[in-house]
Amino acid sequence: MSFDTVEDNRKFAEKFGFPFALLSDTKRTMGMAYGAADDASAATAKRVAYVIGPDGRVKTVFAKASPKSFADDVLAVL
C-alpha cells in the first residue's frame, strides 16, 4: 500500500517485475488507520507492515519494517 496513484504503482510494479498489483491509498484513509501516517498531509507512508492470519485478525505488527530483512522477519513469524 502506498500513497502513490494507481498509475504510478502500476509503473513501479512493471519496472521491478512484481507479479502482483500494488494498492494505492491516495486519500491516506488506510494509512492513517494502520499507523503509516500521522496525518493526512504526509507526503509518504511509513514502512509499517502487518501479518494478518486466516481468521482476518492481526497476528504481528512490524512498526518499522525493513526492506532488507522483511522477508526473513515474516518467515520467522509464520
N, C-alpha and C positions, 0 to 999 in steps of 0.2 A: 504494500500500500504506500502510495506517495501522494504528495500534494500536486504533482505534475498532471498535465492534461492527459486524456486518453491517447491522443495522438503522440505526445512526447513519450509516454510509456511504451507505446507500440514500437516507435523507432528505437528506443533504448533496448527493448527485448529483442528486436531483429538484429541490432548491431552486435549483441553479445550471444545470440543464438539460443535464447531462452525458449524452451518448448512449452511455455505457458504464458498466459496473459498476466500483465501486472494490473493491480487495481488502482484506480485514481480516486482521490478524496479532495477534489478541488475546493469544496466548501469547508474542509477540515473538520467535519462533524465526527467522523470515526476517530480521527487523530486526537481530537480533544477528549473524546470518551475513553480512549485507551492510553492516555498519558503521553502521546507522541508529540504534543504541542501544549504549551502553557496558555496560549491564547490564539484566537482565530487569525491574527495578523502575522503569525510566524511564517517566515519565508520557506523553511524546510522542516521536515519532521525529524524528530529524534530517532535513533536506531533502537526502537523498543520492539521486542518480539514476545509472542505468546504461544505456548503449546496448548492446543485445545484437544481434549480427549474425545473419543467416540460418543460420549454422552453429552457433548456440547459444553462441558464445563472447562474452565481454565485450569490447567494442571500445573503449569510453570510459567513464570514471568521472567524475562531477561530484560531488566531495566536499562542495560547498556549493552545491547547486542553488538558483538564484534564480527565483522565480515570474515576475519582471518580464522576465528575459532568457532564460528556459529554452528557449522555442520557437526563438528565433534561435540559441542555443548549439547545440541539437541539429541544426538545419538546417545549420549550418556544418560539423558533423562528417559529416553524410550527404552 
